[in-house]
Amino acid sequence: MSQKLKLALVQLAVGAQKAANLRNAREKVLEAAQAGAQLVMLPECFNSPYGTQYFAQYAEDLSTPPMNSESLQALSSMAKDSGVYLVGGTIPERDTATNNLFNTCTVWNPQGELLTIHRKIHLFDINFPGRMVFKESEVLKAGNKMTDFSTPWGKFGLGICYDMRFPELAMVAGRKGCVGMLYPGAFNTTTGPMHWELLLRARAMDNQVFVAACSPARDVEAGYQAWGHSTVVDPYARVLATTEEKQDIVYADLDFDLIQEVRKAIPIYNQRRFDVYPDVAA
């Protein structure tokens, strides 16, 4: 396994026109590859505005083959033409067999081949009286499986936005040998300042892995305003790279020797007491 990887998070400006979003995503993925990125991640709902009122309108059938989804076709082309591993943010998905809607992430190899699909497991249902009420469960169904994928640098676990609040996903991924957790996400200006960086650092600290989350850029005219601040955290829970709220590409060089370094210094993987509490990865 090569011990170093250049990761890029594309904090994309997303609007109402799907075709324009796909063009913008392609341009930024190619830009990241030109800058040396080997693994690129797009944000949650990279092809559409984020909101319960938009999921059905922008939803696509992601079943393959054949690949009829215009967003999947675009992602496959982006990965192949840039020669990178691509975490394709998320797309509103319509399961044609059930007509259910999901918030779904796809991952692609440098040949443009689909590696895996992850459906958001924990739906974003919150209520801050007078500030923010949001219920994905009014429209979406939840996924029911954990997902990871393999690369030349090791395995990475996947989660989507609200999934990062649930430590079990990252715990299982870490104990099953993943070197990092990747979260396309779209926290808002209420939850973002409180918990975005804190959660990323917590997942990194608890599991001694790299953690990265990629947000859309903030649209101040939108009903749902993303926090932005796409961020990469190392296994010591140190912020390696971040940005503000505007469209940007965040780059970080991941040195996987750090994982063994921190686990040797703080050997929690050998100190857990499964005779006292259960192993969620068992």
Stockholm file with secondary structure:
# STOCKHOLM 1.0

chainA/1-282         MSQKLKLALVQLAVGAQKAANLRNAREKVLEAAQAGAQLVMLPECFNSPYGTQYFAQYAEDLSTPPMNSESLQALSSMAKDSGVYLVGGTIPERDTATNNLFNTCTVWNPQGELLTIHRKIHLFDINFPGRMVFKESEVLKAGNKMTDFSTPWGKFGLGICYDMRFPELAMVAGRKGCVGMLYPGAFNTTTGPMHWELLLRARAMDNQVFVAACSPARDVEAGYQAWGHSTVVDPYARVLATTEEKQDIVYADLDFDLIQEVRKAIPIYNQRRFDVYPDVAA
#=GR chainA/1-282 SS CCSEEEEEEEECCCCSCHHHHHHHHHHHHHHHHHTTCSEEECCTTTTSCCSTTTHHHHCBCCCTTTTCCHHHHHHHHHHHHHTSEEECCCEEEECTTTCCEEEEEEEECTTSCEEEEEECSSCCEEEETTTEEEEGGGTBCCCCCCEEEEETTEEEEECCGGGGGCHHHHHHHHHTTEEEEEEECCCBTTHHHHHHHHHHHHHHHHHTSEEEEECCCCCTTSSSCBCCCCEEECTTSCEEECCCSSSEEEEEEEETHHHHHHHHHSCGGGTCCTTTSCCTTC
#=GC SS_cons         CCSEEEEEEEECCCCSCHHHHHHHHHHHHHHHHHTTCSEEECCTTTTSCCSTTTHHHHCBCCCTTTTCCHHHHHHHHHHHHHTSEEECCCEEEECTTTCCEEEEEEEECTTSCEEEEEECSSCCEEEETTTEEEEGGGTBCCCCCCEEEEETTEEEEECCGGGGGCHHHHHHHHHTTEEEEEEECCCBTTHHHHHHHHHHHHHHHHHTSEEEEECCCCCTTSSSCBCCCCEEECTTSCEEECCCSSSEEEEEEEETHHHHHHHHHSCGGGTCCTTTSCCTTC
//
